[in-house]
Amino acid sequence: MKFSKYLLIFLMLITGWEVTAQRISWIHARSIDDWERVLGIAGNTQMGIFVQVCSEWSKICLNMNNIVLRDRELVKEINKRFIPVQIDGDSDFGQLWIKYYSLPGYPVHLFMNAKENILIRLNGAQDRETMLASVRRAGVLIALYPQLQSGFIAGTLSMKGFNELLQIETDNNGIEASRPIFEEFIKKFGNQLLTDSNGLRWISIFGLDLNDPLFTEITNNSSIYKSQKTFQFEDFLNASLNLNLRKAVQDSSEKQLSNILIHLIPLLAKDSVELRKLRLKTQKLFYYDTYNAEKFYQTLEEEYADSSAESKRRDYIQTANDLMETRTTLPWATTTVKILREAIAIKDDMNARIGLAGALTLAKEYDQAVQQLNLARQMTNDSFFRAEIDNMIQRVRQIQLQNQQ
């Protein structure tokens, strides 16, 4: 009996030591092939994936791994529910991860399923309680996510279900890709979202159509909604502006643009000066996106009318550079020529003349382009720059010849 008692104590001590010494069984993913193998294991075992993106030099990472992730209960939960994967953020593969998932720094912990959907994202240092709660919550979401997707398709999602689904979808696919889910959420629950903290949060993230009664309700009672912790009124207005401007562009509707300028922009402006600037900026974006070069230029002139000469010239040059990269059709090239002539009228220099020559080439005004390049050549005595400008002149003549054939 005594021997059995000692044996039992010995076994308990050994078991206790093993649990205490237990570590997370990390897999180190150093390449796409390594990651593909992890996905294969997750798919075959129906386990989740716990990813830590860290760096050897990060003290926060070191503390997380030496203190928080040594907790016995936490280690047990991670090893039971997830395949733990470490990725060195300083490696080439780690840099790909950081870029793809827009990771802000070290450490980042991601709970994912076998289809690479992010269920929970934790940025920065976390305490033991947060990590443990996240592990357990992610374990639930692995099973829940397919049900949420099916419920959305079937039209049976509850408010809680919509909140869960939107959190996962926006984290994986972004705001705009998730907008159809939000619109169904609004359609199904309407005013109920205004009394739900999560519903208000989503409204401030996605914004609302100006014609939606909820928009009027919120803006007419802004003081009430500004006091809600999960509702960011300014974010809501900016999101609503982006949404309504995008719809106006899609429909090429100046009527919708007018509604934005009258009913939405004043809510964003702090004073009459800012109101004017925001209205002109919004108009300019609309005409840019609807490819209306003439009205874009008219709005630009009005926008810069009160600017100082130096500021106006700088903005003209920047706008012209942007247009030459993104809008190269004849109407836009003609507009760019006008803008650069305005800049040169304020202050002339070699670079502006070269830019004007480029715009004139796009506008198929080849002789004028060569004339501007010759003027630019006269502005420098540097033999290197003169040779480069001579090459530009030859290139313009080649383009002219090609277009004449």
Secondary structure, 3 states (H helix, E strand, C coil): CHHHHHHHHHHHHHHHHHHHCCCCCCEECCCHHHHHHHHHHHHHHCCEEEEEEECCCCHHHHHHHHCHHHCHHHHHHHHHHEEEEEEECCCHHHHHHHHHCCCCCCCEEEEECCCCCEEEEEECCCCHHHHHHHHHHHHHHHHHHHHHHHHHHHCCCCHHHHHHHHHHHHHHHCHHHHHHHHHHHHHHHHHHHHHCHHHHHHHHHHCCCCCCHHHHHHHHCHHHHHCCCCCCHHHHHHHHHHHHHHHHHHHCCHHHHHHHHHHHHHHHCCCHHHHHHHHHHHHHHHHHHCCCHHHHHHHHHHHHCCCCHHHHHHHHHHHHHHHHHHCCCHHHHHHHHHHHHHHHHHCCCHHHHHHHHHHHHHCCCHHHHHHHHHHHHHCCCCHHHHHHHHHHHHHHHHHHHHHHC
